[in-house]
Amino acid sequence: MVGVEIDMVVKDSLRALELYENIFDIKRVEVSSLPLGENEVVFSLYDVHFHFLDENPEFHLIAPSIDDPKTSWINVTVPDIEETYAKALELGCTEVQPVTNIPDYGVMNAIFTDPFGYIWMLHQVKKVVSHEERIQLWEDKKKK
């Protein structure tokens, strides 16, 4: 068996699962029902497995916080960025960058921080722009 999953420590994995189920089309894989500090949740988001674990300092599982976010983020390409971003904000997430149209690159993106201290970037692809074209656009922009 081989694969990759993204593991994240949160204060309460069951609450986190509930939040993400209301933002994204989540498929539950495993969900425990233990006391707080002992739960874990595995779900699939667009065929990527996420594994949330309750914060438990005894096992050195320390969740980030809003005041101490971590320097990585989850980047999710969605079919409707406006709808997904609105759901996130309605459910208590904090805007970092509003939905921004970047027509030269063929995308729209937005960033929010969730109540558990994680940063999420959303993308919606409007047209495919090759890597080479993006590099050329960047180089041209630097010349101006």
N, C-alpha and C positions, 0 to 999 in steps of 0.2 A: 504494500500500500504506500502510495506517495501523495503529496499534496502540500498546500500552503494554507495557513489560516492566519488571520490577524487577531492577536490577543490584546485585550484591553482590560485594565482594572478600573472599576467604577465603584462608587459608594454602595450602590444597590443595583445589581444586575437585572433583577426583575423589573424595577422601575425603568431602567434604561431600555430594556426590551420593549416595554409598553410604549415608550416615546418613539422609538425607531419604527415600530409597527404602524404608528400613526403618520409617519413621514414617508416611509418607503414601503415597497412591496416585499416584505420579509417572509422567508420560509423558515419556520422553526425546525431545528434538528434535534436539540436536546435542551430541556429546561428542568432544572432541579427546583425543589420546593422545601428548602432547608431553612434554618434560622439565618437571619442577616449576618453576613460575614462568611458564610459557607456556601452560598449559591453560586452556580455558574450557568451560563446560557450559551448555546451554540446556535447560530442561525446563518442562513445563506441570503446574501444580497447580490443579485445578478451573478450567481454561481461562484461567489467568493464567500468562504466561510469566515465568520467572525466568532470569537470566543470571549465572552465577557466573564470576568470573575469579580465577585464581591471584594471590596477592600478588606484586607485582613493582615494587619501589621505583624502578627505572629509568624506569618509565612512570607514577610517582606513584600506583600502586595499592597502598594500605596497608590491610590488614585490621584490623578492630577486635580487641580482645582481651578476655578475661574481666575484666581489671583496668581496661579502658578501653572499655566498651560504648558504642554510639552511642544517641542518644535517639530513635530511631525503632524500630518493631517491625513484625513481620508478624502480621496477625490472620487466622486461618484458622477458618472455621466447619466443624466436622466432624460426622459422624453419630454417633460414639460417643466422647465426650471422655475417659471413663475409660480406654478401650483405647488411644487415641492418646497420652494423657499418660503412661501406664505404659510404652509403647514408648519414648518420648523419654527418660524417666529410666533405663530399662534400658540404653539405648544411650549413656549418659554425659552426658546433658544435666542441668543443675542446676535444681532447683526454685526458683522465685521466689515463686509463689503456688500452693498446692495447688488441686485442683478445688474450686470454690466454687459452691454453689447460690444463685442470686438469684431466688427464685420470683416476687416481685412484678414483676420485669422479664422473666420467662419464659426466663431463660438460666442456663447454668452456664458458668463460665470458669476458666481456669488459665493460668499464665505460666511459661515456662522459658527459660533461657539455653542456647544450644547451645555446643559446644566451640570454635566459631569466633568467639564474642563477640556473636552476634546474639540478640535477644530475640524470642520467639514467644509470642503469646497465642492460646489456643484458645477457641472458643465452641461450645456446643451449644444450639440453640434448642429449648426445651420447649413454648413457646406464643408466638404472635406478639403482641407488645404494641406498639401504635402509638407513633409519635414523640410525639404529643400526650399519650398516657397516661403515657409515661416522664417527660415534662416535669412533668406534674401530680404524679406520685409524688415526683419530686425536690423540687418546691416544697413539697409536704406534709411531706416529711422535714425540710426546713430549718426549718419552723415549730415542730417539736418540741423 
